Amino acid sequence: MAQLLYEARGIARRYGHVHALRGADFTVYPGEIVALIVDNGAGKSSLVRILSGAGHSS
């Protein structure tokens, strides 16, 4: 099995009563190319902020 490069489990983010993310999981292995392709308002920006350290999960 390939060595794990990055893993995040159970990422959650709320803005008041709105759930931007609920239990998102994210795994990347060396050499992979990863893309986030989802609908508008699905939490892409929130996920990227949290993964980059610019946000926090709540």
Buried (B, 14 or more C-beta within 10 A) or exposed (E): EEEEEEEBEEBBBEEEEEEBBEEBEBEBEEEEEEEEEEEEEEBBBBBEBBBEEEBEEE
